[in-house]
């Protein structure tokens, strides 16, 4: 009986009080498959018409039907630089007033910064 109680307590504690040192995960559906990936492995999210494309730092891409506005409200710490781009600041290689460079595996992805989002990167690096 005591072992059952301690097991239940351990399961409930892990479920409702996750460890703080765990890296944040992002869950989404792409092509009818559910993915759960660490946020650190994702570089940016791009909006195209009615779909969004999640770009991984390893070059992989996943297509979803979530709006970029939904992503922006779900992910804290990411920066909106354009109506079509939401970026992970961990992967910023360089930036200036009109563009930002993100380091992806062996390439540098350069994305535009729109005029309405021009000052959002002033506090970064």
C-alpha positions as CSV (number, residue, x, y, z in Angstrom):
1,X,0.0,0.0,0.0
2,X,2.8,2.4,0.9
3,X,4.6,1.6,-2.4
4,X,1.4,2.4,-4.3
5,X,1.0,5.7,-2.6
6,X,4.6,6.7,-3.2
7,X,4.4,5.7,-6.9
8,X,1.2,7.7,-7.3
9,X,2.8,10.7,-5.6
10,X,5.8,10.5,-7.9
11,X,3.7,10.3,-11.0
12,X,1.5,13.2,-10.0
13,X,4.4,15.3,-8.9
14,X,6.2,14.7,-12.3
15,X,3.0,15.5,-14.2
16,X,1.9,18.6,-12.3
17,X,5.3,20.0,-11.1
18,X,7.8,19.3,-13.9
19,X,11.5,20.0,-13.1
20,X,12.6,23.5,-13.8
21,X,15.8,22.4,-15.6
22,X,14.0,20.6,-18.4
23,X,14.3,22.4,-21.7
24,X,11.0,23.8,-23.0
25,X,9.2,21.7,-25.7
26,X,6.9,22.6,-28.5
27,X,4.2,20.3,-29.7
28,X,2.4,20.6,-33.0
29,X,0.9,18.6,-35.8
30,X,2.4,18.4,-39.3
31,X,1.1,16.2,-42.1
32,X,-1.1,14.4,-39.6
33,X,1.8,13.5,-37.3
34,X,2.3,15.0,-33.9
35,X,5.8,16.3,-33.1
36,X,7.2,17.4,-29.8
37,X,10.6,19.2,-30.2
38,X,12.8,21.2,-27.9
39,X,12.5,24.9,-28.6
40,X,16.3,25.2,-28.8
41,X,16.3,23.0,-32.0
42,X,13.9,25.4,-33.8
43,X,15.3,28.5,-35.6
44,X,12.2,30.4,-36.9
45,X,8.6,30.1,-38.0
46,X,7.6,31.4,-41.4
47,X,4.0,32.3,-42.4
48,X,3.0,31.7,-46.0
49,X,-0.7,32.3,-47.0
50,X,-2.7,29.9,-44.8
51,X,0.1,27.8,-43.5
52,X,3.2,28.2,-41.3
53,X,6.5,26.5,-41.8
54,X,8.5,25.6,-38.7
55,X,12.3,25.7,-39.6
56,X,14.7,23.6,-37.5
57,X,18.3,24.4,-37.0
58,X,19.2,21.1,-38.7
59,X,17.5,22.2,-41.9
60,X,14.3,20.2,-41.4
61,X,10.9,21.9,-42.0
62,X,7.4,21.1,-40.8
63,X,4.2,22.5,-42.3
64,X,1.3,23.4,-40.0
65,X,-2.0,25.2,-40.3
66,X,-1.6,27.3,-37.1
67,X,-1.4,31.0,-37.7
68,X,1.8,32.9,-36.8
69,X,-0.3,34.9,-34.3
70,X,-1.1,31.6,-32.5
71,X,2.6,30.7,-32.5
72,X,3.6,34.1,-31.1
73,X,1.2,33.8,-28.2
74,X,2.3,30.2,-27.4
75,X,6.0,30.7,-27.5
76,X,7.6,33.1,-25.0
77,X,10.9,34.6,-25.7
78,X,10.8,34.5,-29.5
79,X,10.8,37.7,-31.5
80,X,8.5,38.8,-34.3
81,X,10.6,40.6,-36.9
82,X,8.1,40.7,-39.8
83,X,4.5,39.8,-40.4
84,X,5.8,36.5,-41.9
85,X,8.6,35.7,-39.4
86,X,8.9,34.7,-35.8
87,X,12.5,34.0,-34.7
88,X,14.3,32.2,-31.9
89,X,16.9,34.7,-30.5
90,X,19.2,31.9,-29.5
91,X,20.3,31.5,-33.1
92,X,20.9,35.1,-34.1
93,X,24.3,35.4,-35.7
94,X,24.1,39.1,-36.6
95,X,21.5,41.8,-37.2
96,X,21.2,45.4,-38.5
97,X,18.2,47.7,-39.1
98,X,16.9,45.8,-42.1
99,X,17.8,42.2,-41.7
100,X,18.8,39.4,-39.2
101,X,21.0,36.4,-39.8
102,X,20.2,33.1,-38.2
103,X,22.8,30.3,-37.9
104,X,21.3,27.0,-39.1
105,X,23.6,24.0,-39.0
106,X,26.1,25.0,-41.8
107,X,24.3,27.9,-43.4
108,X,23.3,31.4,-42.6
109,X,19.6,32.3,-43.2
110,X,19.1,36.0,-43.7
111,X,15.5,37.3,-43.0
112,X,14.2,40.8,-43.5
113,X,13.0,43.0,-40.6
114,X,10.0,45.1,-41.6
115,X,9.7,48.7,-40.7
116,X,6.9,48.1,-38.2
117,X,9.2,45.7,-36.2
118,X,12.4,47.7,-36.7
119,X,13.2,48.3,-33.0
120,X,12.5,44.9,-31.6
121,X,16.1,43.6,-31.8
122,X,17.7,46.7,-30.2
123,X,18.0,44.8,-26.9
124,X,19.5,41.6,-28.4
125,X,23.3,41.2,-28.5
